[in-house]
Amino acid sequence: MTKYPNIIQNLIDEFSHLPGLGPKSAERLVFYLLKQQNEFLINLAGNITSLKKYIKTCSSCFNFTTKDPCEICSDSKRDKNTLCIVAQPQDLLVIEKTGEFNGLYHVLGGVLNPLENITPDKIRIKELINRLKNTKIKVKEVILALNPDLEGESTSIYLTRQLKPYKIKITRLAKGLPMGSDLEYADEVTVSNALKGRQQII
């Protein structure tokens, strides 16, 4: 049986581990790369290497950044009394693009999902509580900007219970986001409307 050279097969196997890429998609990607100029491949390899070399996590909001604290957390013009809770850094970027929010963020790093063993200790809920306990900066409102699916709803309910003792205004994104949709793929107008029409929980 004819086989690909090991270098090609190894790369196909590596790409197959990426989200959304099966063996066939990985194979097409490798053969696409084989057709590209050396300069393109060198730049691609350099950018991939730079991910781990230069990208770090902000110690305050846990967004990806090249400096700590990140540009948002270190911006004196941001409203430090309002905190927007998102699941992933991609969600933060979607909200930033709307231009409707001028507060700070907290990236959980995921949502609760018992079926995948993602429990409260696996996401940054403890770090969120510690931020709210900070006496230097008084958070007056927490916006729950989580996906309107089962996991996002469960996480919102859990967070609401955890935050209730702190007597902070808790709101959530409102109209425009249909049940089961992902915030990451929502357009800016939809997210903007959801921010404007956010509803108070407690």
C-alpha positions in Angstrom: 0.0 0.0 0.0 1.4 3.4 -1.1 1.9 5.8 1.8 2.7 9.5 2.1 6.2 10.4 3.1 6.5 10.5 6.9 6.8 14.3 7.0 3.5 14.8 5.2 1.7 12.1 7.2 3.0 13.4 10.5 1.7 16.9 9.6 -1.7 15.5 8.6 -1.9 13.7 11.9 -1.0 16.9 13.8 -3.6 18.9 12.0 -6.2 16.2 12.6 -6.1 17.1 16.3 -7.2 20.6 15.6 -10.9 21.5 16.4 -13.1 21.0 13.3 -10.4 19.3 11.3 -10.8 15.6 10.4 -8.2 13.5 8.5 -9.5 14.6 5.1 -9.6 18.3 5.9 -6.1 18.0 7.4 -4.9 16.3 4.3 -6.3 19.1 2.1 -4.6 21.7 4.3 -1.2 20.0 4.1 -1.4 19.8 0.3 -2.4 23.4 0.2 0.7 24.3 2.2 2.9 22.3 -0.1 1.8 24.6 -3.0 2.7 27.8 -1.2 6.0 29.8 -1.4 8.7 29.3 1.2 8.2 32.8 2.5 4.6 32.1 3.4 5.5 28.9 5.2 8.3 30.6 7.1 6.0 33.4 8.2 3.3 30.9 9.2 5.8 28.8 11.3 7.1 32.0 12.9 3.7 33.2 13.9 2.8 29.9 15.4 6.0 29.8 17.4 5.4 33.4 18.6 2.0 32.3 20.1 3.7 30.6 23.1 6.7 32.9 23.1 5.0 36.3 23.3 1.3 35.8 24.2 0.5 35.7 27.9 -2.6 35.9 30.0 -3.5 39.1 31.8 -3.3 38.6 35.5 -6.4 40.8 36.0 -9.0 39.9 33.4 -7.3 36.7 31.9 -7.5 37.9 28.3 -4.7 37.1 26.0 -2.1 39.9 25.7 1.5 40.7 25.0 1.8 42.7 28.2 0.5 42.4 31.7 -1.8 44.0 32.6 -3.5 44.2 29.2 -4.3 47.4 27.3 -7.9 47.3 28.5 -7.1 46.8 32.2 -4.4 49.4 32.2 -6.6 52.0 30.4 -7.4 54.8 32.9 -10.4 55.8 30.8 -12.2 52.5 31.3 -15.1 52.3 33.8 -13.7 50.2 36.6 -17.0 49.9 38.3 -18.6 47.7 35.6 -17.4 44.2 34.9 -18.4 42.1 31.9 -18.1 38.3 32.3 -17.3 36.4 29.1 -16.5 32.7 28.6 -13.6 33.1 26.1 -11.3 35.9 24.8 -13.1 35.7 21.4 -16.3 36.9 23.1 -14.5 39.8 24.6 -13.4 41.0 21.2 -16.9 40.7 19.8 -18.2 43.0 22.6 -15.3 45.5 22.1 -16.1 45.8 18.4 -19.6 47.1 19.2 -18.1 50.2 21.0 -21.0 50.0 23.5 -19.1 48.9 26.5 -16.4 50.9 28.3 -15.9 48.8 31.4 -13.5 46.0 32.3 -13.8 42.2 31.6 -13.4 38.9 33.3 -12.6 35.9 31.1 -13.8 32.7 32.7 -12.0 30.4 30.4 -15.1 28.3 29.7 -18.5 27.5 31.0 -19.9 24.8 33.4 -20.4 21.5 31.7 -20.6 18.4 34.0 -20.7 16.1 31.0 -17.2 17.2 30.1 -16.1 17.4 33.7 -15.9 21.3 33.6 -16.9 22.1 37.2 -16.7 25.5 39.0 -13.1 24.9 40.1 -12.1 24.4 36.4 -13.1 28.0 35.3 -12.1 31.3 36.9 -14.9 31.8 39.3 -12.7 31.9 42.3 -10.6 34.7 40.6 -13.8 36.6 39.9 -14.8 36.5 43.6 -11.4 37.7 44.6 -11.8 40.7 42.2 -15.1 41.6 43.7 -13.6 41.5 47.2 -11.0 44.0 46.1 -11.7 47.1 48.3 -9.6 49.5 46.1 -12.0 49.1 43.1 -15.7 48.8 43.9 -17.6 46.9 41.2 -21.2 48.1 41.0 -22.5 46.1 38.1 -21.6 42.7 36.7 -22.8 41.9 33.1 -23.2 38.2 32.3 -22.3 38.0 28.6 -22.5 34.3 28.2 -23.9 32.3 25.3 -27.7 31.7 25.5 -27.3 27.9 25.4 -27.7 25.3 28.2 -24.1 25.6 29.4 -24.2 29.4 29.3 -27.5 29.5 31.2 -26.3 27.1 33.8 -23.2 29.1 34.4 -25.2 32.3 34.6 -27.5 30.8 37.2 -24.5 29.5 39.2 -22.7 32.9 39.1 -25.8 34.8 40.1 -26.1 32.6 43.3 -22.4 33.1 44.0 -22.5 36.9 43.5 -25.8 37.5 45.4 -24.1 38.0 48.8 -22.0 40.9 47.4 -25.1 43.0 46.7 -23.9 43.9 43.2 -26.2 44.8 40.4 -26.2 41.8 38.0 -27.4 42.1 34.5 -27.4 39.9 31.4 -27.5 40.4 27.7 -31.0 40.8 26.4 -32.7 40.9 23.0 -31.1 39.8 19.8 -29.3 36.6 20.9 -31.4 33.6 20.1 -31.3 30.5 22.3 -28.5 28.2 21.4 -26.4 30.7 19.5 -22.8 31.5 20.1 -21.7 35.1 21.1 -18.5 34.6 19.1 -20.5 34.3 15.8 -23.0 37.1 16.5 -22.8 40.2 14.4 -21.8 43.5 16.1 -25.3 45.1 15.7 -26.9 42.1 17.5 -24.4 42.2 20.3 -24.8 46.0 20.6 -28.5 45.6 21.0 -28.1 42.9 23.6 -25.8 45.2 25.6 -28.1 48.2 25.4 -31.1 46.1 26.4 -29.4 44.1 29.1 -31.8 43.0 31.9 -31.2 43.1 35.6 -31.1 39.8 37.4 -30.6 40.9 41.0 
